[in-house]
Amino acid sequence: MSTARLTPHFCLRSQGSPMPVQKVLVVGGGITGSVLCLALAQRGAEVELVEISPQWFGVGHGITLQGNALKALRSVGVLDRVLARAVPFDLMRLRHADGELLTELNTPHTGGPELPSTAGALRSDLQDALCDAVRAHGVRVRLGLSVERLDQTPDHVAVAFTDATTGRYDLVVGADGINSAMRALIGIDAEPRPVGMSIFRVVAERPAEMDCAEVYYGGPRFKAGYSPISPDQCYAYLLDENLDTTLIGPRAPFDLLRERGAGYGGTWGKILASLPDDTAVDYRWIEAILVDEPWHRGRVMVIGDAAHACPPLIAQGAAMCMEDAVLLAELATGDEPTEKALDHFMARRLPRVRMVLENSLRLADWEIHPDTPGADPARIMSETLDSLTAAA
C-alpha cells in the first residue's frame, strides 16, 4: 500500500451553517466497521464499505460480549439474532489451578438491567449476523481492495483505491484493526506493542456443568479460562509467556497447547483432555495500543482497535469498538459541524477507553508478576465494569 499522507487541509469549513455528513466511506469490515455501517445507514447516510479480504464472512473463535456490547448490537438491530445462538450469563467464577473455587463475582450490567451482563458467542456467528445486516441495509460492499491515497478539501475527502477507482466522501473512517494501514496513512505514528503475554485459543465441546465464564489462577502459566459460546460449544484459552513468533497463527501445534496447559484441573483440564489431536489452535502475542491524541485528521479518522486495543483481560475490547461506532454515527450525522462533532466524539471516548486500557494493562502486569504487593484482579475487574454502567 502506498504511504502517501493526507494533504494538509485540516480546516473543515469556514464560518457558516453545518453541513451534515451524508456519504461515508468505512475501511475495514470487521466488528467495528460493520456496526458503524449499520448505525450510519440507519441514520440515513449513504455508506460504502471496503474490505481488503476478497471474502467477507464470519471466522474465528469465541468472543465474550459484555452488556455494553449487547446494547450496541441492540441499537443496530442484530442482538436478537446473536442471542439466539449465544449463551447469556451474569456470573464469573475465579478458581485455583486445581479447580477449587476462589470466589464468584456478579458481573455488572453495563448495558442496563434489561440486558444480560455477559454473553458468550461464536465470533463467526456475530460477524455473519453483521454481514447479513449490512447488506440488507443497502451498504455498498467492495471486497479485495483498500485505500491508496487520500486528499482533503474543507468539505470532502477524495479517495484513490488500490484497484485504481476513486470516490468522494464527506467522512472516511478507518476501522481496519490494530495493525491499521489507515492510521499511518493519516500521519498517526502510534504502533501496537507486545504486553508480555500470549494466548492459545480453541473452540471445544461444552461440558454440561459450564454455565458461565471461569478463570483459573495460580497454575504453571499466567491464567487459563473458558466461556460457553453456544448450546454445545465453549471457547477455552491459555495465557502464557511470549513464545517463538513462528508459532503465531491459526494452526499452532496442538501438542504445544497440551504441554503448556498441563497443570490445570477442574473443567479446564477436562476440556483440554477432550480435544482431538487435529484441533485448530490459534496462537497470538497479545498487543496493545492507545492513540493518545485526536484520532482524526480533518474528515478522516480511525476508531476501534485502530485507535485503541487492550489485552482481553476484562473482555471489553469488542465493546469499546462497538461503542465507538454507535457514538460516531450519532454525532457525525447530527447537527454539529463535522469538526466539532469529531472533537465531541474524542472528548467522550478517549477517557473511557484509556481507563479500560490502563486497567487491562495493570491486570496483565499482575498476571505476569503475581507476587506484586496489593494485586487484586477481582477488584480491578469489578471496578472497571461498574464504571462502564455509565453512558458511553
N, C-alpha and C positions, 0 to 999 in steps of 0.2 A: 504493500500500500504506500502511496505517496506520503511523504512527511510534510507536504505543503501546509502552511499555517493560515489561519484567518487573516484577511487583510484588516488593518487596524481601524475599522469603523465601528466603534463600540457605543457611540451615542445613538440611541434607538430612534428618537424622533425629536423634532423641535417642539416648542410650546404649541399646544392645541388640544383638540379633543382626543380621547383614547381611540386607538384602532384595535379592535378585538382580534385575537388570534383566530383565524378561520381555517388555515391549511397548515398541517403539521406533518413533518417527517419524523418517524421514530426509527432509530437504528438499533437493531437487536430484538429478536423475537422470543426471548425467554420470559420468565415470570414478570419481571418489571416492565418490559416493553409491551407485553400482551395486555397487562392490566391498564397501562397508560392508554393504549389504543382504544380499549373498551370505554374507559372513562371519558376520553375526548369525544369519541363517536357519539356517546350517549348525550353529550352536551352540544351536539350539532356541528362539531368540527369535521372537516374533510381530512382524513388521516391516511397516510401511506406508511407502510412498514417494509423495511428492507432487512433481510436476514442473510448473513454470509454463508450459512449452510445451504446446500441445494435441497435439503429435505427439512421439513418442519413438522414435528410431531413429538409427542411425549416420550422421553427417555429418562433413564436414571433410576435411582434407588428410592429410599423412603425420605419423607420430609415431615418435620414437626411444625404444625401451624398453630401458633398461639391465637388467643381470642382476637387481638387486633388485626391479625392477618385474615381471620374469618370475617371480621367486619368489613375489611376492604373487598373481599370476594363477594360478600353480600351486596355491596354498593354497586358492583359491576355486573351483578345478576348471575353468577355462576356458583354460588355457595350451595344451593340445593343439590346440584349435580355432584359437586365434590363430596359433600357429606353423605350422599347415597352410597359411596364406596368407602369412605374414611371411617375412622374409629374415634369418636369423641371421648374424652376423659377429663377429670378435674383434679387428679392427684399425680404426684410424683413421689416415688419411694427411693430413698438412698440406702444402699446396702454395703456391708463389708464384702471383701473379695470372696469369702466363702458362701455368700448368700444371706448371712444373718442381717436382719432388718436393723438399720441405724435410726431412721426417722421417716415419717411420712408427712409430706407437705401438701396442703391445699393450695392449688395454683390459682392466683388472682385472675379474675375475669376481665382481661384487658380490653375485650371487645364489647363489654357491657354484660349485665346479668342475664340477658335473654339468650346469649350465645354460650356454647361450651368454652371452658377456659383453654382447652387444647384439643387438637385433633391430629392423629397420625394418618398420613396418606401416602400413597404411591406418587412419587413426583411425576411419573408418566400419566397417571390419571388426572392430576391437576393440570398439567400442560395440555393434554388432549382437550380438556374442557375449555381452556382458554383459547386454544387454536380454533376450535369449532365456533366459539362465540365471536371471536374477532372476524372471522369470515362472514358469519351471519349478520354482523353489523355493517357490512359493506366496506370494510377497510381494504384498500388495495395492498395485497401482499406480494412482494417481489423477493424471490429466493436466489441464492448463489451470487450475491453482489453486496457491495458496501460503498462507503463514501470515499472518493478520491480527493476531492478539493472542495473548499468552502469559500465563498466570497460574500461579504455583507454590505448592505447599504443601510441607511437608518430605518427602512421599513420592510426589508425582506432579506432572505438568505438564498443565494444561488448555489446550487449543489451540482457537482460533477460526480457521477458514479463510476465505479470500476468497470462497468460494461459500456462505457462511452456515452450513456444517456445523461440527460440533465434534468433539473427540476428547480422550481422556485417556491419557497415556503415562507410563512410568517414566523415559524418556530421550528428548530431542529433539536431533537433530544437524543443524546447517546445513552442507550440502555444496554450497552454491549459488554457488561460484566467486569470482573476485577482486572482483567488484562485489556481493558478498553483501548481500542485504537483511536476512538473519538476524543478521549482525554488528551492524548498527545497532540492530536490534530488542532485543538483549540489552544494549545500552549500551556496546559497544566502538566507540570513536571513530576507530580507525585507518582510513586511506584509502589506496588504491594511489597511487603516484606514478610519473610517467614517469622512465625511466632515461637518456633522451637518445638513444635509437636506436629505429628502427622496422624492420619486417620485411615483405618481399614473399615470398609462398609460392605455389608451383604444384605440381601433380601432372603428371608428364610421362612419356613413354615411356622405359623404362630402357635406356641404352646397353649393349651387350654386355660392355664392359670394366668396368662398375661392379660391384664385389664387396664394397664396404664404404663407410662414410661417409668423405667427404673434405671438407676445408675449405681455402679459398683466401684467403691474406693478401696485403697489400701492394698491393691494387688501388685503384681510384678511390673505392670505398665502404669501409665498415668490414670487411666479410667476405662471402664467398659460399660456398655449400656445397650438398651433396646427400647423400642416403642412399637405398639401394634399399629399397622397401617391399612389393614383390610380385614374382613371377617376371617381370612385364613392365612394371612401373611404378616410378618413383622420385619422391622428394619433393625439390624444389630450392628454395633460399631465397637471399635477398639481404638483408643487414643494412645499413641506411642511416641517415642522419640523420632526424630527425622532419620530415616534410613536412606539407603542409596537412591539417588534420583532416577536411576534406571528402572526402578520398580514402579514409578509413578504411572498411573493409567488405569483403565477399566478392567484389566486382566492380570492383576498381580498374582503371584503364586499362592495357591490355596495352602500348600504345606507351610508357607511362611506365616500365614494367619493362624494356622493350627499351633505352630510353635510359639508365636508371640502371645497367643491367647491362653496358653496353658497357665493354670494357677487361679482361674476364676471358676467358682462353683455356682450353685443355685441354678436358676433358669438360664442364665447366660452360658454356663458350662453345658447345659443340656442342648441349647441351640447349636453351639459350636460342634458338639459331638454328633448332631443330627445332620450336619451339612454334607452333601455328597462331594466327592473329590473334584467334580467339574464345576463347582460353584463359582460364579463370576464374583471376583473380589476387586472392588475399587479401592485404590490406594492413592492418597494425595498428601502433600505437605499442606498444612494449614497456613494461610497468609492473611494479612490484614492491611487495610489502607484507610486513611481518612484524608480527604481533600479539605484541609482546614483553611479554606479561602472560598470566595464565591465559586460555585460550580458552573457559572455561566460566563460566557464572553459574548456580549451583545445578545443576539437572539439564538444562540446555540448554547446548550448546556448538557451536562451529564448528570444522571441520577442513579439510584440503586447501587449495586456493587461497583459500578464505575466510579462512584464518588465516595463510597464508604462500604467496607466489607469487614466483618468481625468474625472471630472464632465462633464455632457453633455451640458455645457452652451455655447460652441462655435461650437458644432456639429462637432468636429474634431476627436472624438475617433476612429471611423472606418477608417477614412482617414489616421491617424497616423499608424494604424495597417497595412493597405494595402501598404503604402509607405515602411514600414519595409520589408514586404515580397518581393516586387519587387526589392528593392535595394539589399537585401541579396542574392537573386537568381543571380542577375547580378554579384556581387562581388565574391561570392563563386564559381561560375563556370568560373571565369576569369583566368587570367594568374598569379596572385599573389599566393604565398604560402598561405595556409589556415589561418595560424596565422596572417599574415599581412592583408589578406582580411577581417578578422573579426575585427581587430583593425581599419582598414579603415572604416568599417561599423559603428563602435561605434563613431568614430570621426565625421562622417556625421550625425548620428541620434540623439545622446544624446543632443546636444544644441537645436535642433529643437523641440524635444518632451518636453524638460524641459521648454522652452518658452511657449508652448501650455498649459502644466500642470500648471505652475505658474500663467498664466493669467486666466485660468479657475478657479483656487482656489481663485484668487483675486475677480473674479466675484461672486463666491459663497459667499465669506465673505461679499461683498457689499449687496448681496440679503438677507443675514441673518441679516445684520446691515445696513438698508437702509439710516440711517442718518449719515453715515460715511462722514466726510468732503472730498470734492473733488471726490466723487464717480461718475463715468461717464461710465456706462456699454457700451453705444453705441460706445464711443471712443475706449475702450479696444477691443471690438469685431472687429471693423474695422481695427485697427492697427494690430491685430493678423492675420486676414485674408490677409491683404495687404502684410505682411511679408512672408506669405506662398505661394505667387506667385513665389518666388524664387525656384529653383530646389530642390527637396528633398535630 
